[in-house]
């Protein structure tokens, strides 16, 4: 009998990590950040300082790790230096565009 390799799962949801086929939208980003800090997406304005809303470095690293597993080469230091949804969306969109040619 052959066994399959263990699948990557999210510690919180048990959901399998999938490679993205498109960049992270602003609304997806808002939902993921809001979930990480326990707020509703509507409570996270585009220009709010995410650390002031309760986002800690551990939650930030978990988000970065998730995005990297999805194929987005997020830079923790850059995100930590400009902790707003606007800045993060610009960074993640640029990271998506900078992927190696042929990467989907």
N, C-alpha and C positions, 0 to 999 in steps of 0.2 A: 504494500500500500504506500502510495506517495502522499506526502503532505505538502500543503501550500505554505509559502513563507508567510509569517505573520503580517497582517495588514497594518498600515499606519493608522492610528486612531487618535482622535482628539481626546484628551484626558477628561474633558467636561462632557462631551456629548456622545463619545463612542463612535462618532461618524468618521467614515473613511476620508482621509485627506486626498483631494483630487487636484490635479494640475488644472490651472485656469486656462480657459481658451480665449479670454478677453480681459482687458484691464479691470481692476476694481472700480466700480462706479462710486460716485460721491455718496449715494444713498446706502450702498452696501458697506462702505467705510463707516458711515454714521451708525448703522445698526451694529456692526461688530464692536466699535468703540463703546457705544452705549451699553451693550451687553457686558463688556469687560468691566465696566464701572457700576453696573447695576442701575442704570437710568433708562428712561424711555428715549428712543431716538429723537423725539421732539424736544427733549430737554438738553440737547447738545448742539448749541449754535456753531455755525461754521468758523467763527472767529474766537470762540471761547478757549481759554487756556485749559487744556485737558487735565493737567496736573491739579489745577485749582478745583476741577470738577471731581477729583478723586482718583484719577488714573495714576497708579504707581509704576515704578520701574519694572516690577515683576509682571504686571499685566501688559505693559508695553512690550516686554521681551516675549511674552506668550504670543502676542499679536504678530510681532516680527517673525517669530519662528513659524507660525501658521502660514504667513504670506510667503515665506521662503519655500516652504514645502509645496505651496501652490505654484511656484515658479516666478514669484515676484522678488527680486533681490533688494529688499528693503534694507536701509542702513539705519541701525539703531541710533547711532550718535546723531545723525541728521534729524531723525524724528524727535529725539529727546531735545535737541536744540531749538526746534520750532514746533511746540506741541499744540497745534491747532488743526482742525479738520482741513481747512483750506491748504495749509502748508503740507500736510500729510498727503492730501490728494494729489497735489502737484508733484511731490517726490515720488509717490507710487506710480503715477502715470508716466513720469520720466524713466523710472526703473523698468517699467514694462516695455517702453519703447526702445530701451537700450539693450534688451536681451539679444543673445547671439542670433544671427540670421538663421532662419529655418526653425527656430524654436516656436512651438505653438502652445 
